[in-house]
């Protein structure tokens, strides 16, 4: 199954569910505002070009460096992302979001390097997440990143179950829904499935007013797998925000799981890829292509399945399940 937001040290320090960060001081017509529009539209290369020109003219503008780092991150150019975010932190060390994104970039550096170097990057990742939380404890994005790291990373680089559960309890005091999501993620990652089922069951029955909460619940039931409860979670998300662009992905995945409406599932997933930018804060294009591959495989369309699995791996080379799926269909 495709897993979102899973740190697996040192091979896959991946990222969490958070919304695109707002850039302070953005005006209607500025280089920053123009680049932000390009970023939001998924035109990351264009944003990078504009931002590099802007920082050449104003090298001490922290929001410019921050958005440049985010843009490099979405392009998977993690060394450049880290360098830009380090500069943003140097200029404005009290901005929690800057430290959080720098931690994410360091996490990706850890993912892509050999073991000893990965240890160093992982320690830096933990430090930046802790700093982000310390600056703004009420920002659940940084809290979730820190908890996720501590769930998955070994103690030698700052991880550990006791640390993670302490921060889960802290988050529950600030944001009970996000705290419950973090607790459910802890149990699921540790394969304590009865406790995970109970946690996500409470969330499914809750009156949460954010579609993203139910999309995360959907992720759990997708991976469980439990199509009936996933359908309930997707319905709740749609009721909250029927225009949410993530719905195409989740509805398409659900249809594949239910083995219903293959033409509709194909159209939903293809439309998602065509219309929604590939962004780390959203279901990835790699995941959408994986599910297209699963759909085609189930229909016996093995050449199309092969193509989609290859495209998925080109975007997410560390997905072992897609690697196995590709090997399977190539033998057909």
Residue, then its C-alpha position, 0 to 999 in steps of 0.5 A: x500500500x502507498x504510505x503517506x508521511x512515513x519516516x523510515x530511518x535512514x531509507x525514507x524520511x518522508x513527510x507529513x500532512x500539512x498545508x502550504x505555508x503562508x508567506x508573511x508580507x505578500x502583497x498583491x503585485x510583488x515578485x514574492x506574490x507572483x512566485x507564490x502564485x506560480x508555486x500554488x499552481x505547481x509551476x515550481x521551475x518558474x517560481x525558482x527562476x523568479x525568486x533567484x532573480x529577486x534574492x539577487x536584488x534583495x539577499x536579506x529578504x527571508x520570505x523570498x529565501x523561504x519560498x525558494x526553498x519550498x520550490x526547490x523542495x517540490x522539485x526534489x532538489x533537496x540540497x538547494x532547498x536546504x541551502x535556501x531554507x538555511x538562509x531564511x532561518x539565518x535571517x529570521x531565526x524566530x519563524x517556526x515554519x522556516x525551521x519546520x521546512x528546513x527539518x523536512x529538507x534535512x530529512x530528505x537529505x538523510x534519505x538520500x545519503x549513506x548511513x553515517x551521513x544520514x545519521x548527521x542529517x537525521x539529528x539536524x532534522x530532529x533539532x529543526x523540528x524541535x526548534x519549530x515546535x518550541x517557537x510556536x507550539x500551537x502550530x500542529x504541522x510542526x508538532x506532527x512532523x516532530x512526532x512522526x520523526x520520533x515514532x520512526x527514528x532510533x534514539x541515537x538521532x532523537x527518536x523514541x516512543x517515550x518522546x513521541x508519546x509525550x509530544x502526542x499528549x502535548x498536542x492533544x492539549x492544544x488540538x485534540x483532533x490532531x493529537x488523536x490523529x498523531x496517536x492513531x499514527x503511533x499505534x498504526x506504525x507500531x502495528x498495534x492495530x486494535x488500538x489504531x482501529x479504536x483511535x481512527x474509529x473515534x476520529x471517523x465518528x467525530x464532528x471534525x470540521x476539516x476535510x483534511x482530518x477525514x482524508x487522513x482517516x481515509x489513508x488509514x482505512x485505505x491501508x488497512x484495507x477497509x473500503x467501507x470505512x474509507x468510503x464513510x471517511x471520504x463522504x464526510x470530507x466531501x460533505x465538509x468541502x465538496x470542492x476540495x481538489x483531493x476528492x478526485x484522488x480519494x474517490x478514484x482510489x476508493x473505486x479501485x478498492x471497491x472494484x467498481x466503476x473502472x472508467x470513472x476511477x480511471x478518469x478521476x485519477x487521470x484528472x487529478x494528475x492533470x489538474x492538481x500540482x504534484x505537491x508534498x502537502x497533497x496526495x502525490x502523483x506517484x500515488x495516483x499513478x500507482x493506483x492507476x497501475x493497480x486499476x489496469x492490473x486488475x483489468x488485465x491491461x498489463x502494458x498500461x499497468x507497467x507504464x503507470x508503475x514505472x512512472x510512479x517509481x520515477x517519482x518515488x524510487x523508494x516504494x518497494x511495493x510498487x517495485x514488486x508490482x512492476x516485477x509482477x506485471x512485467x511477467x504477464 
